[in-house]
Amino acid sequence: MYDYYWTHALISDEHHKAILSNCNFSSSASVSAVCNSVLDQADAALGTVYYYDIYAPYAIHRQILLRNTIFLNLDDRPDTILPTIKELMAGGVRVWIYSGDTDKRVPVTSTRYSLEKLGTPVKTPWYPWYNQGEVGGYAVEYQNVTFVSIRGAGHFVPSYQPQRALAVFSSFLDGKLPPRRN
């Protein structure tokens, strides 16, 4: 998430460099007290930016944030769902992962790093997909898993980009990648 914050000018170069120097995110057990302190400083510097869409006004989402704070503090969530995704892939289940590109809670950057950890070969290289004559986002097909980004969408993709969400869902149901052209 912090690479996403940095590449979207939400945290400073100094915070980003401190995170890279002091944090190892390869496992949750390796997060040190120094790392946690650096992350707290970076989080404080973010200001009041809505997690689920960094470009949306903050005031209208305040109640949603309060409800989500309760969910985010649950202790029984897994650190990663990568083992589950691998299991589904191994079982021959078609797995599609999608992300809105303005989502700060589950940023495209984090999804791409996670997909890299799966170590699956690329079948169809990264390309822009189209909807209604515009780039709807980007797609890449790996062996047994497809990743699709939705341009201009926050965390709740269908509420931000209903037409693009429908195009992605329809492509999934049809067993086809999103269209390269309209």
Secondary structure, 3 states (H helix, E strand, C coil): CHHHHHHCCCCCHHHHHHHHHHCCCCCHHHCCHHHHHHHHHHHHHHCCCCCCCCCCCCHHHHHHHHHHHHHHCCCCCCCCCHHHHHHHHHCCCCEEEEEECCCCCCCHHHHHHHHHHHCCCEEEEEEEEEECCEEEEEEEEECCEEEEEECCCCCCHHHHCHHHHHHHHHHHHHCCCCCCCC
